[in-house]
Structure formats: C-alpha cells, structure tokens
Amino acid sequence: MAFFTRDDISLYYEVHGEGYPILLIAPGGMRSAVSFWQGSEWNPITTLAPHFRVIAMDQRNAGQSKGPVSGNDGWHSYTEDQLALLDHLGVEKAHVLGGCIGGPYAFGLMQAAPDRITAAVLQQSIGFDGTNRPLMYDMFDSWKEGLKRDMPNVTDAEWATFRGNMYDGDFDFNVGRDFVATCQVPMLVLMGNDAYHPMQTSREIAEIAPNATLIEDWKSEPDNTARSVIAFLQHHA
C-alpha cells in the first residue's frame, strides 16, 4: 500500500502476492479504485494473490489518487499513468485484468505497449450500444461534480472536452474495432449484460479479436470463473 508520484499526479497502489505480475484495473467508472473489487462478483486481489504478483491501483482522481484535469485529458492520460506505475515497480511485462471501465483501459495498454501486455481478462467491459451514451455522460458528470470545487481553474469547456474524449467514441470508446481486430494479445472476455456493460460489446470483442475466448455465464459460478481465469493467466505467463 503506497503512493507513486509522477509530476503533479499521485497514484495510490497496492501489491499483493508474488510471481508473474498482473495489473488490476478496477470497475467503478471514473471512480475506478481498488475498493470496488470488494463488491465484485469475485475479488481478483484475494483470488489471484496466491498465484501471481497482483498490482491494484486507484486511477487518477479516484479513490486516494489525485491529479490535475484539463481538456487534453482522455484515455491516453490513464494509459500513461498505468505504464508509469509499471515502470516504477520495475515490471517489464504483465497481464492486465480490467473490470467495467477497465476494459477500454486494458485496450489502451495493449495498443500503447503491445510487447509488454502478455494476456488480458476483460470483465464486463463498458461499450457503446447505440443508445447508452447519456448514461456515460451522467456517470462522468456525477464524478466531475465531486471535483469541481477543488479545481476552480478548470473551465466548463475543458470538462466537456474531457468528457467527449472519454465517451464520444464508438464500440469500446477507446481504441475501436480496427485495433481490436488486429490485436494479438490473448484475451478472456467475461460477458457483460446491462446498459453500462452491453452484452453485444463483449460478444463482438470475442468475435473480432484474433485470440479471444468468451465466457457468458460467469457470475453464477464465481469459483469456476476464478479457476478459469487462473488457468488462462498461468498458461500465458
């Protein structure tokens, strides 16, 4: 349990267990933080730590992590944080497991550092289903309201641009279909089933990614899910 500082960004992180490293990117939307794993269908921190070196983190301005905001921010800003944390910990190669918003974050890592990400688990990734953009906007705006008082120099126009950078895209909101269709990283896709985590997004990722496997009913038997995830990650370590 520690903090890593880069420039004026402070990132909270935890390291559990030993072995091949896995970066966990938590659910929670813009509030993605380590604590959200406790309410998940299964907790990858406690489940994976006996087998791997598990690195969990709060994203900037979520949980205990802090950082500035500008209209230039977007998915790439978080990718830079995540890679910088791996560098700080001396991790050259790692798996990534992302829940909810962690799906697009994981794709950002796979695109930016394809030689460093050796396998990915995408747990009910968010995505655009043609109708749910207002939900994403509302989620962003709710998070924003908790920060605005302490960031009076950030204009409404900058907040709006930041929100658009995050949620105006198609498909996964981040890298898009063309990248996913060419991404060679092995993936295990745990299917979503609601408006924030559309079933069609998970299915399409599994269909077009060259090395992806879909698990549809993973919530009803979390022990089986855990065993499948562990076996998948060990196979690709």
N, C-alpha and C positions, 0 to 999 in steps of 0.2 A: 504494500500500500504506500504509494509515493506520488510525487508530482514531478513532471518533466516540463521544463520551461524552454521555450524557443521564441526569441524576440519578446513580444509582449503577450504571448499565449502561454497559459499554464494548463497542463493536461494531467488530470488525475488518472492513475492506473494501478492495477493490481497484478501480481504474478503469482500463480499457484502451480505447484507440481513441478516435475522435471521431465525432460525428454524432448521430442520434436515440438517446436513451437507452433502454437495456434493463436491467432489474433481473433478475439471475440468482438463483434460489433453489435451492440445491444439493440433490442426493439425500443419503442418509445417515441418514434418520430423525431422531431427536432430536439426532444428531451432525452435522446438516446444515452443511457447511463447504465453503469454496472448494476445498480439496484433493480433494474427492470427484469433481470434474469430470475430473480426470486419469485416473480409471479408468472413465469413462463410455464408452458406445459411440462417442460423438463428443464433442469438447471444445468447448462453445459459446464459451468465452473466446477461444481461438485462432481459431476459425472465424468468429465474428461481429465481433471487434475490427477487422478491416479495413473493416467497413461501418457500424459503429454505435459509440456510446459505451457500453461494457459495464461494468455495475456489479455486482460479485460480492461476497458478504458471508458471514461466518460468523454463524449465528443465535446468540442468547444461550446461553451455557454449552455452546457447541460450537466446536471449533477454538480460536481465540485470543480469542473473545468471552466476556465474563463478565457475570453479573447475579445478582440475588437470586432466591430461589424462595419462593413462598407458595401456599396453597391457592386463591387467587384467580386464579392464572395459567391461561392457556388459549390458544387460537388467537388471541384478540384481543390478547394481550400481544405476540406476534410481529408482528402487523399494525401495531401502534403503533410498534414498533422500525423496521420496514421503511419506513413512511411518514415517520418522523422522519429516517431516513437520506436519503431523497429530498429532504426539506426542507433538510437540512444541505447537500446538494450543489446546491441551487437548481434541482431538477428538478420542474417543474410537471406534466408529462405524460410517461408512459413506457410501453413494452411491458414485459411480465413473462414470463420463461421459468422454469418450475419443474419440477424432476425429483423423482419419488418423493413425499416429504412436501411438496415444492414445489407439488404440485397443490392441496391444500387451502389452503396459504398463499396461492397466487395467487387462489383464490376469495375468501379473506378480504379481499384488497386490492380485488378487483372489487366486493365488497359494500360495503366501507367508503368507497371513493373511486372511484365509477363514472366520474366525469368526468376522472380522472387516468390510468386504465389504458386504453390505446388498443388493445391486442391482447394475446393470451396464447397461449403454447405450453405445453401440459401433457404432459410426458414421463413415461409410465407412472405416472400418479398412483396413490397408495395409495387404498384404499377398503374398505368393509365388504362382504364377500361372503356374510355369514350364518354363517361358521364361523371367520374368521381373527382375531377379537378377542384371543384368547390370544397370538397372535404379536405383536400390537401392544403388549399389556401387557408381554410378555417383553422386547421391544425397549426400551420405556420403562424397565423395571426395571434392565436392564443399564446403561443410561446413568445412571440415578439412583445406582447403587452407586458410580460414579466420582466423584460429587459429595458424597455424604452426609458423608464425613469432614470436609470443609471447611465444612459447613453444619449444625453440630450443633443449631442452634436451630430447624431445620425439622422438625416432628414427622412421625411416620409417617402420621398422619391427613391432614396437609397434602399429603404426597407422593401419597397415594391419591386425594385430591380433585383434585389437579392432573392425575394420570393419567386420571381419569374425565372431566375437562373436555376432554381431548385425544381420548380414544378410546372414549367411551361412546356416541357419536353413530352415526347411520346413514349410509349412502351414502358421502359423501366425508369423514365425521367432522366436518366444519366447518359449511358453510352449508346443506346439504340440497338436496333436489330442487326445492323450490318456488322457491328463489332461482335455481338453475341454469336452470330452465325459463323464467325471465323475463330473464336476463342478456343484454344486447345486445352485449357485448364480443365481437369476432371471436376465435375460438379455433381453434387447430390442435392436435388430440389425437393424440399418438403412443401407440399402444395398449400396455398392459401385458399380461403373460402369465404371472404367477405368483401365489403366495398373498398376497404383500405388495402386489402391484400387479395386482389382478384384471382380467382381460380384460373382464368384464361391467361394471366401473365405467367403463372408457374408452368402451365401446360405448354405455352409457346416457348418459354426458355428451354424446357426439356426437349421440345421438338427440334429447335433450330441449333442449339449448341451441340457441337460435334461429340462431346464426351460427357453427356449429362444423363442422369438417371432420376426418374420421378418417383417419389413416394406419396401416394394420395392420402391414405387414411393413417396419418402418423400421430394424431392427437389421442386416439382412443387407446393406444397401447404404448405409452411413453417408454416403458422398459425395452420393448422391441425396437423402438426408434433409436434409443440410446445405443443399443448393441449394433444396429445398422450403421450409425454414424461413426462409432468407434472403429468398426471393421473397415469402413471406407477410408477413414483418415489414416489408419495404420497401414493399409495397403499402399497408399500413395506417399507415405512418409519417406 
